[in-house]
Amino acid sequence: MKKYLRLLYILLAAVLLSGCSKEEHREEEVGEALTEEEKPEEPPAPGEENWGTAPEYSVPMITTTPVRYLSVTVGRTEEEVNLTWYSPSEEAGQVLWTTADDPDFENAQIYSASAEPSEVTSGYYINRATVAGLSPETDYQYQVGSSEMLSPVYAYTTPAFSDHFRFTAVGDAQIGKPVEEVDKQKNNWHRLLNKVKYHFPDTSFLVSLGDQVNDFDDGEQYGAFLNQGVLYSLSLAPVKGNHDVGGPQYSEHFTLPNQSSLGTCDDDGDGDYWFKRGCALFMVLDTMDSAKWGEHEAFIASAVEANPDAIWRIVFSHFSPYNGYESYLENAQNIRPYFLAFTSQYDIDLVICGHDHAYVRTHFIQEDGSFQEYDSPAVDPDGTMYLTLSSSSGSLYRRPTDQAEAAVSKKRDTPEVTDVQVTPESLKICTQNAETWEITDEFEIVKQKK
């Protein structure tokens, strides 16, 4: 009986092996029969992408309606988003907001906007509304406008509301510098945003580190910056830059959370502001008025006090106190003492800046201005890291000079994107060439002491 069973097992195994062999042979034949066009494309290797790698994210522009200059900006928490737009109607507008499975907006919630005449665009009114009570990882759609006119329908997907998240940072778009290359810069900005949408669909927000435009009062430049389908579907955290200074245009275009009267430059609508995401507190400084530099410490103190449970504290500023471009070094040295006063006292982990159009990552700066060098991952480093980003549109690329505090200091020749992944234990910072997606710099900060 045992011999019979053993023989049966042997025969069964032979049949199975024969079947596998035939199946493998059949797959080989099918593979040989496929033409090159039919075979699935392999994704480009890192550093071998092109601008066309990311599919085009295309939606109707707001300019197809009488509504103008729609911006979607960060709310106080993940559950909020702020919307701002220009309307020719005196009637205060509204936001119609609903889930993606409600195509006819039958169950839409209506959020009323405030409206005030634009100081700079004759015949238009600035509308502002806050959408609240959002759910995590949910597909929404919305329209803005009034009973007289509505925008096209736009999509918005909330990220996970988690202590594990990412955000995306870009340096100066400065669309309009030089003015004869506005179309080229707008195209680069558009292609970079497509890459962000493609690679980081889960990003919590995009921070633009100042100089959205070259000429603060140029409506065409602001249109080139804002009229982007990706920006209709992603929260923006704008930082005021020196080219955004001169009038209320910046304040009219963006509605910002927890905004302070500290650090104001042109008017009361552009002071420092903060918001919270997961385990991180983000503090955005308006460093454009040197007479107000001493006010930033008071703002930092109040934001930290309001968020005692934040594990990471991150500051955004247009002006960098540690940069590499020679013509800006004097300004950096002038603003540096104000940063040193609060970064150590309030345990600031990371400061991300723009302005230079060159890339600099520092060692970890101490309270007295000295620095310590760490390899990545840096575990519980003593001091604050400063990151200065290059251009996101190719408006300018400058060559930095060597600075002792700099761990990395390089001129870039292509727009760049910086991805920051946040967990309660670490910050992973990765900067990429936006066209080829080659990693140009990366570093990790690990926090074991909390």
C-alpha positions as CSV (number, residue, x, y, z in Angstrom):
1,M,0.0,0.0,0.0
2,K,2.8,2.4,0.9
3,K,4.6,1.6,-2.4
4,Y,1.4,2.4,-4.3
5,L,0.9,5.8,-2.5
6,R,4.6,6.7,-3.1
7,L,4.2,5.9,-6.9
8,L,1.0,8.0,-7.0
9,Y,2.8,11.0,-5.5
10,I,5.6,10.7,-8.0
11,L,3.1,10.6,-10.9
12,L,1.2,13.6,-9.6
13,A,4.4,15.6,-9.1
14,A,5.4,14.8,-12.7
15,V,2.1,16.0,-14.0
16,L,2.3,19.3,-12.1
17,L,5.9,20.0,-13.2
18,S,4.9,19.3,-16.8
19,G,2.0,21.7,-16.5
20,C,4.3,24.4,-15.0
21,S,6.7,23.8,-17.8
22,K,4.0,24.2,-20.4
23,E,2.7,27.4,-18.8
24,E,6.2,28.9,-18.7
25,H,6.7,28.0,-22.3
26,R,3.3,29.5,-23.2
27,E,4.2,32.8,-21.4
28,E,7.5,32.9,-23.3
29,E,5.7,32.5,-26.6
30,V,3.2,35.3,-25.7
31,G,6.1,37.5,-24.7
32,E,7.9,36.9,-28.0
33,A,4.7,37.6,-29.9
34,L,4.2,41.1,-28.3
35,T,5.5,44.0,-30.4
36,E,7.6,46.7,-28.8
37,E,4.5,49.0,-28.8
38,E,2.4,46.4,-26.9
39,K,4.9,45.8,-24.1
40,P,4.2,47.9,-21.0
41,E,6.7,50.7,-20.6
42,E,9.1,50.6,-17.7
43,P,9.0,53.8,-15.6
44,P,12.1,56.0,-16.1
45,A,15.0,55.3,-13.8
46,P,15.8,58.0,-11.2
47,G,17.5,60.9,-13.0
48,E,16.1,59.8,-16.4
49,E,12.7,61.4,-16.4
50,N,11.7,64.3,-18.6
51,W,9.0,67.0,-18.4
52,G,6.6,64.7,-20.1
53,T,6.9,61.9,-17.5
54,A,4.1,63.4,-15.5
55,P,0.7,63.3,-17.2
56,E,-0.9,66.6,-17.9
57,Y,-3.3,67.7,-15.1
58,S,-5.7,69.8,-17.1
59,V,-8.9,71.5,-15.9
60,P,-10.9,74.5,-17.2
61,M,-9.2,77.7,-16.1
62,I,-11.0,80.2,-13.9
63,T,-10.6,82.7,-16.7
64,T,-13.3,80.9,-18.7
65,T,-15.8,82.7,-16.3
66,P,-16.0,86.2,-15.0
67,V,-14.4,85.0,-11.8
68,R,-10.6,85.7,-11.5
69,Y,-7.5,84.8,-9.4
70,L,-8.7,81.8,-7.5
71,S,-6.3,80.7,-4.7
72,V,-6.6,77.7,-2.4
73,T,-4.5,78.2,0.8
74,V,-3.8,76.2,4.0
75,G,-6.3,76.3,6.8
76,R,-5.5,76.2,10.5
77,T,-5.7,72.4,10.6
78,E,-6.1,69.6,8.0
79,E,-9.9,70.0,8.4
80,E,-9.9,73.5,6.8
81,V,-9.0,75.1,3.6
82,N,-9.3,78.8,2.6
83,L,-10.4,80.0,-0.8
84,T,-10.0,83.5,-2.2
85,W,-11.2,84.9,-5.6
86,Y,-12.0,88.1,-7.4
87,S,-15.5,88.7,-8.6
88,P,-17.1,91.5,-10.6
89,S,-20.3,91.1,-8.5
90,E,-20.9,93.3,-5.5
91,E,-22.9,90.4,-4.0
92,A,-20.8,88.4,-1.5
93,G,-20.0,85.1,-3.0
94,Q,-20.1,81.5,-1.7
95,V,-18.4,78.1,-2.0
96,L,-20.4,75.1,-3.0
97,W,-18.5,72.1,-1.6
98,T,-19.5,68.4,-1.8
99,T,-18.1,64.9,-2.2
100,A,-17.0,63.6,-5.6
101,D,-19.9,61.1,-5.7
102,D,-22.4,64.0,-5.8
103,P,-21.9,65.3,-9.4
104,D,-25.0,67.5,-9.4
105,F,-24.1,69.2,-6.1
106,E,-27.5,68.1,-4.6
107,N,-26.0,67.6,-1.2
108,A,-23.5,70.4,-1.4
109,Q,-22.6,72.5,1.7
110,I,-22.6,76.2,1.2
111,Y,-20.0,78.4,2.7
112,S,-20.6,82.1,2.7
113,A,-17.8,84.4,1.7
114,S,-16.9,87.9,2.8
115,A,-16.5,90.5,0.1
116,E,-14.7,93.8,-0.2
117,P,-13.8,96.0,-3.1
118,S,-10.3,95.4,-4.5
119,E,-8.0,98.3,-4.0
120,V,-6.0,97.6,-7.1
121,T,-8.3,95.9,-9.7
122,S,-11.1,98.3,-10.5
123,G,-14.6,96.8,-10.7
124,Y,-13.7,93.6,-8.8
125,Y,-14.4,92.4,-5.3
126,I,-12.2,90.2,-3.1
127,N,-14.1,87.2,-1.8
128,R,-12.8,85.0,1.0
129,A,-14.3,81.8,2.5
130,T,-13.2,79.1,4.8
131,V,-14.3,75.5,4.2
132,A,-14.3,73.5,7.5
133,G,-15.1,70.0,8.8
134,L,-13.2,68.1,6.0
135,S,-12.7,64.4,6.4
136,P,-9.3,62.6,5.7
137,E,-8.5,61.0,2.4
138,T,-11.8,62.1,0.8
139,D,-12.4,63.2,-2.8
140,Y,-14.3,66.5,-2.9
141,Q,-15.4,68.9,-5.7
142,Y,-16.3,72.5,-5.4
143,Q,-17.3,75.7,-7.2
144,V,-16.9,79.3,-6.1
145,G,-18.9,82.4,-7.2
146,S,-22.3,83.8,-6.7
147,S,-25.9,83.4,-7.9
148,E,-24.9,85.4,-11.0
149,M,-21.8,83.4,-11.9
150,L,-20.0,80.3,-10.9
151,S,-16.5,78.9,-11.6
152,P,-15.9,75.6,-13.2
153,V,-16.0,72.5,-11.0
154,Y,-12.7,71.7,-9.4
155,A,-11.5,68.6,-7.5
156,Y,-9.8,68.6,-4.1
157,T,-8.6,65.5,-2.2
158,T,-7.7,65.7,1.5
159,P,-4.6,63.9,2.6
160,A,-4.5,61.5,5.6
161,F,-4.8,63.3,8.9
162,S,-1.8,61.7,10.5
163,D,1.5,62.3,12.3
164,H,3.0,60.6,9.2
165,F,2.7,63.0,6.3
166,R,4.7,64.9,3.7
167,F,4.8,68.5,2.4
168,T,6.4,70.0,-0.7
169,A,8.6,73.1,-0.8
170,V,9.7,75.2,-3.8
171,G,11.8,78.3,-4.1
172,D,11.1,81.5,-6.0
173,A,8.9,81.2,-9.0
174,Q,9.4,85.0,-9.6
175,I,7.4,84.9,-12.8
176,G,8.3,87.9,-14.9
177,K,12.1,88.0,-14.4
178,P,13.1,88.6,-17.1
179,V,9.9,89.9,-18.4
180,E,10.4,88.6,-22.0
181,E,10.5,85.1,-20.6
182,V,7.1,85.1,-18.8
183,D,5.7,82.4,-21.0
184,K,8.7,80.2,-20.5
185,Q,8.6,80.6,-16.7
186,K,4.8,80.0,-16.7
187,N,5.4,76.8,-18.7
188,N,8.2,75.6,-16.3
189,W,6.0,76.4,-13.3
190,H,3.1,74.4,-14.9
191,R,5.4,71.4,-15.6
192,L,6.8,71.5,-12.1
193,L,3.3,71.5,-10.6
194,N,2.4,68.5,-12.7
195,K,5.4,66.7,-11.3
196,V,4.3,67.5,-7.8
197,K,0.8,66.2,-8.5
198,Y,2.3,63.0,-10.1
199,H,4.9,62.1,-7.6
200,F,3.3,63.5,-4.4
201,P,-0.5,63.0,-4.7
202,D,-0.6,62.7,-0.9
203,T,1.3,65.9,-0.1
204,S,-0.4,67.9,2.6
205,F,0.5,71.3,1.1
206,L,2.9,73.2,-1.1
207,V,4.9,76.0,0.4
208,S,6.1,78.7,-2.0
209,L,9.0,80.6,-0.4
210,G,8.3,84.1,-1.7
211,D,8.5,86.1,-4.9
212,Q,5.6,84.5,-6.5
213,V,5.9,87.2,-9.2
214,N,8.6,89.7,-10.2
215,D,6.4,92.8,-10.2
216,F,4.0,93.0,-7.3
217,D,1.4,94.9,-9.2
218,D,1.4,92.9,-12.5
219,G,-1.9,91.1,-13.0
220,E,-0.5,89.0,-15.9
221,Q,2.3,87.7,-13.7
222,Y,-0.1,86.8,-10.9
223,G,-2.4,85.1,-13.4
224,A,0.5,83.0,-14.7
225,F,1.3,82.0,-11.1
226,L,-2.2,81.2,-9.9
227,N,-4.0,80.0,-13.1
228,Q,-2.7,76.4,-12.7
229,G,-5.0,73.4,-12.4
230,V,-2.8,71.8,-9.8
231,L,-3.1,74.8,-7.5
232,Y,-6.9,74.6,-7.7
233,S,-6.6,71.1,-6.1
234,L,-3.8,71.6,-3.6
235,S,-3.4,73.9,-0.5
236,L,-0.7,76.5,-0.9
237,A,1.2,78.1,1.9
238,P,2.6,81.3,0.4
239,V,5.5,83.3,1.9
240,K,5.9,87.0,1.2
241,G,9.0,88.0,-0.8
242,N,10.7,91.2,-1.6
243,H,9.2,91.2,-5.1
244,D,5.7,90.8,-3.6
245,V,6.2,94.1,-1.7
246,G,4.7,97.4,-2.8
247,G,0.9,97.2,-2.3
248,P,-2.0,95.0,-1.1
249,Q,-1.9,92.6,-4.1
250,Y,-0.3,89.8,-2.0
251,S,-2.8,90.2,0.8
252,E,-5.7,90.4,-1.7
253,H,-4.7,87.1,-3.4
254,F,-4.2,85.0,-0.3
255,T,-6.3,84.2,2.9
256,L,-4.0,82.9,5.6
257,P,-4.7,81.2,9.0
258,N,-3.8,82.4,12.5
259,Q,-2.5,85.6,11.0
260,S,-0.7,87.9,13.4
261,S,-0.3,91.7,13.3
262,L,3.5,91.1,13.9
263,G,5.8,91.4,11.0
264,T,3.4,93.3,8.7
265,C,4.9,95.1,5.7
266,D,2.5,96.8,3.3
267,D,-0.7,96.5,5.3
268,D,-2.3,94.6,8.1
269,G,-3.0,91.6,5.9
270,D,0.5,90.2,5.5
271,G,1.8,89.5,9.0
272,D,3.4,86.3,10.3
273,Y,1.0,83.3,10.4
274,W,1.1,79.7,11.6
275,F,-0.7,76.4,11.1
276,K,-0.5,72.8,12.4
277,R,-0.2,69.5,10.5
278,G,0.1,66.2,12.4
279,C,3.0,66.4,14.8
280,A,4.5,69.6,13.3
281,L,4.0,73.3,13.8
282,F,4.7,75.5,10.8
283,M,5.5,79.2,11.4
284,V,5.6,81.6,8.4
285,L,7.5,84.8,8.7
286,D,7.0,88.1,6.8
287,T,10.6,89.3,6.9
288,M,10.2,92.1,4.4
289,D,10.4,95.1,6.8
290,S,13.7,95.2,8.7
291,A,12.1,97.5,11.3
292,K,9.8,94.6,12.2
293,W,12.5,91.9,12.5
294,G,12.4,92.0,16.3
295,E,8.7,91.2,16.3
296,H,9.2,87.6,15.0
297,E,10.4,86.3,18.3
298,A,7.2,87.4,20.0
299,F,5.2,85.7,17.2
300,I,7.3,82.4,17.5
301,A,6.7,82.5,21.3
302,S,3.0,82.8,20.9
303,A,2.7,80.1,18.2
304,V,4.8,77.7,20.3
305,E,2.7,78.4,23.4
306,A,-0.5,77.7,21.4
307,N,0.9,74.3,20.3
308,P,2.8,72.7,23.2
309,D,2.3,69.2,21.8
310,A,4.1,69.8,18.5
311,I,7.2,67.5,18.1
312,W,8.6,69.4,15.2
313,R,8.9,73.2,14.8
314,I,9.5,74.4,11.3
315,V,9.9,78.0,10.1
316,F,9.4,79.4,6.6
317,S,11.0,82.7,5.5
318,H,11.8,84.4,2.3
319,F,15.0,86.0,3.5
320,S,17.7,83.5,4.6
321,P,20.1,84.3,7.4
322,Y,22.4,81.6,6.0
323,N,22.7,81.9,2.2
324,G,25.5,81.8,-0.4
325,Y,24.7,84.5,-3.0
326,E,27.3,87.2,-2.6
327,S,25.1,90.2,-3.2
328,Y,22.7,89.0,-0.4
329,L,25.3,88.2,2.3
330,E,25.0,91.6,4.0
331,N,21.2,91.2,4.4
332,A,21.7,87.7,5.7
333,Q,24.2,88.9,8.3
334,N,21.9,91.7,9.3
335,I,18.9,89.4,9.9
336,R,20.9,86.5,11.4
337,P,20.9,87.7,15.1
338,Y,17.1,87.8,15.1
339,F,16.9,84.2,14.0
340,L,19.6,83.1,16.5
341,A,17.6,84.7,19.2
342,F,14.5,82.5,18.7
343,T,15.7,79.3,17.0
344,S,17.6,78.0,20.0
345,Q,15.2,79.3,22.7
346,Y,12.2,77.7,21.0
347,D,14.0,74.6,19.7
348,I,13.4,75.3,16.0
349,D,14.4,72.2,14.1
350,L,14.4,73.5,10.5
351,V,14.2,76.8,8.7
352,I,13.4,76.8,5.0
353,C,14.0,79.9,2.9
354,G,14.1,81.3,-0.6
355,H,15.4,84.5,-2.2
356,D,18.9,83.3,-3.3
357,H,18.0,81.3,-6.5
358,A,20.8,79.0,-5.3
359,Y,20.7,75.9,-3.1
360,V,22.3,75.9,0.4
361,R,21.9,73.4,3.2
362,T,23.7,74.4,6.4
363,H,25.3,72.4,9.2
364,F,23.4,72.7,12.5
365,I,23.7,76.3,13.8
366,Q,24.0,76.9,17.5
367,E,22.7,79.8,19.6
368,D,26.1,81.7,19.4
369,G,26.3,81.2,15.6
370,S,28.8,78.4,15.7
371,F,27.9,75.1,14.0
372,Q,28.1,71.4,14.4
373,E,28.5,68.9,11.5
374,Y,26.5,65.7,11.5
375,D,26.2,62.9,9.0
376,S,22.8,61.7,7.9
377,P,20.8,60.6,9.8
378,A,21.6,63.2,12.5
379,V,20.2,61.8,15.8
380,D,19.1,64.5,18.2
381,P,21.3,67.1,16.6
382,D,22.2,70.2,18.6
383,G,21.2,73.3,16.7
384,T,19.0,74.3,13.7
385,M,19.3,73.4,10.0
386,Y,18.8,76.1,7.4
387,L,17.7,75.2,3.9
388,T,17.7,77.8,1.1
389,L,16.0,76.7,-2.1
390,S,16.7,77.6,-5.7
391,S,14.2,78.7,-8.4
392,S,11.0,76.7,-9.2
393,S,10.5,78.3,-12.6
394,G,14.0,79.0,-13.9
395,S,13.6,82.8,-13.6
396,L,17.2,83.0,-12.3
397,Y,20.0,80.7,-11.3
398,R,22.8,82.2,-9.2
399,R,26.1,80.8,-8.1
400,P,26.7,80.8,-4.3
401,T,30.0,81.6,-2.7
402,D,31.5,79.2,-0.2
403,Q,30.3,79.7,3.4
404,A,31.8,77.9,6.4
405,E,28.3,77.1,7.7
406,A,27.2,75.4,4.5
407,A,27.2,71.6,4.2
408,V,26.0,71.9,0.6
409,S,26.1,75.0,-1.6
410,K,25.4,74.7,-5.3
411,K,24.2,76.6,-8.4
412,R,21.3,74.9,-10.1
413,D,20.4,75.0,-13.8
414,T,16.9,73.4,-13.6
415,P,13.8,74.0,-11.4
416,E,13.9,72.0,-8.2
417,V,11.4,70.5,-5.8
418,T,12.0,69.6,-2.2
419,D,10.0,66.8,-0.5
420,V,9.9,66.6,3.3
421,Q,8.5,63.5,4.9
422,V,7.5,63.9,8.6
423,T,7.0,61.3,11.3
424,P,7.1,61.7,15.1
425,E,10.6,60.2,14.8
426,S,12.2,61.9,11.8
427,L,12.3,64.5,9.1
428,K,13.5,63.2,5.7
429,I,14.4,66.0,3.3
430,C,14.9,65.1,-0.4
431,T,15.5,67.7,-3.1
432,Q,15.1,66.7,-6.8
433,N,15.8,68.1,-10.2
434,A,12.2,68.8,-11.3
435,E,12.8,67.7,-14.9
436,T,14.9,64.5,-14.5
437,W,13.8,63.7,-10.9
438,E,17.5,63.1,-10.1
439,I,18.1,63.4,-6.3
440,T,20.4,66.4,-5.8
441,D,20.5,66.4,-2.0
442,E,19.0,64.5,0.9
443,F,19.3,64.5,4.6
444,E,17.5,62.9,7.6
445,I,17.0,64.3,11.1
446,V,16.0,61.8,13.8
447,K,14.5,62.8,17.1
448,Q,14.7,60.3,20.0
449,K,14.3,62.9,22.7
450,K,10.9,64.5,22.8
